[in-house]
Amino acid sequence: MRLISTMAVAMMALSLQAPDIAGTWKGSMDTQMGMVETTITIQAGEALAGKVKVAEFEAKIENGKREGNKISFEINIEQGKLLYEGTVSGDEMKLIVTGTTGNKYPMTCKRQK
């Protein structure tokens, strides 16, 4: 019985650490090509899945990872792979986007209501 109680407490603690990130998030980043609008749509569920629309390109989220409030994922567009890494707090997502040439761009996204 004690083992079951300990496991239940541990599972509750883990669920409290991972914020709900499902929904549509919008932001923009200043790149060498100017401001680029981005929409990230994350599906509800344990896995970090969904899609990203960046400028005129749209791609499925791949290699999505969540650990507490930290997230990371990739997308593949015509020009190559983009890597997104950052944190989520409430309705704000702060990301560093690594572009296809290795340049890094900060981006803050807000959850749309």
N, C-alpha and C positions, 0 to 999 in steps of 0.2 A: 504494500500500500504506500509506503514511504517513497519507493522508487517511482511509482505512478505520479505522486504529488510533485516530486522533484522534476520529473519530465514535463508535467503540465506547466509548471512555473517557468521552466526554461523555454518552452515553446511560446508562451505568452510574451516573454522578454524578447525573443527573436521577432515576433510579429510587431512589437512596438518599435523596434529599431528600423524597420523598413517602412518608409512613408508610402502612402497611396499615391502613385504617380500616373494612374490612368487618366486619360483625357487628351485634349488638344492644347499644345503649347506653341506660342508664337514669339519670335524674336528676330533680331537682325544682327549681322556682323559686318564690320568694316573691313573689306578685303582690297587687294590691289586693283580690283575691277570696280570698286565702289561698294555701296551698301547692298548687302544681299539678304533678302527676306527669307526666313525659314519657318516652316510649320512642322512640328513633330507631333505625331498622333501615336499615343501609347495605349495598347489594349489592356483591359483589366485582366488580372491573373498574376500568378507567381512569376512567370517568365517575363522578361523584358522584351516585348514584341510589339511591332507596329510598323509605321512607315514615316519617312521624312521627305518633305518637299523643300528643296533648296533651289532658289531661283526657278528655272523652268524644268528642273529635273526632279523626279520622284523615285524613291527606292525603298525597298523593304529593309527594316532593321535586322542586322545580322550580329551574331556574337554578343548579344545583350547580356550584361551582368549587373547585378545589384548586390550591394553589401552595405547594410544600414542605409545611410542617406547618400552613399556614393553610387554613381552609375557610370557605365561605359557601354558604347555600342559602335558599330560601323555601318556604313552604307557603301554600296558600289554604284557609281554613276559612270556615264560615258567616259569622262576624263580620268577615272580611277577611284581609289578608295578614300573616304573621309572617315576620320576617327573622332568620336565625341566622348569626352571624359569630364566629369564634374560632380556636382552635388545638387540635391533637391531639398528645399526647405519650404514647407507649406505650398504656396502657389508660385514659387520662384525656383527656376532651374538655372544654375550658373555653370556654364560649360566652357571648355577649351576645345576648339575644333582644329584638328590637324588636317590641313588641306592635302591635295594630291601631290604637291611639290615639297611638303614637309613644313610649310609655314603654319604658325599657330595663331588662331584668332579667338579672342574672348567673345562670349555671347551670353546674354541673359535673356531667358525666355519666361514668359508669364502664362500661367494656365488660363485658358479661355473659359468663361462661365456661360 
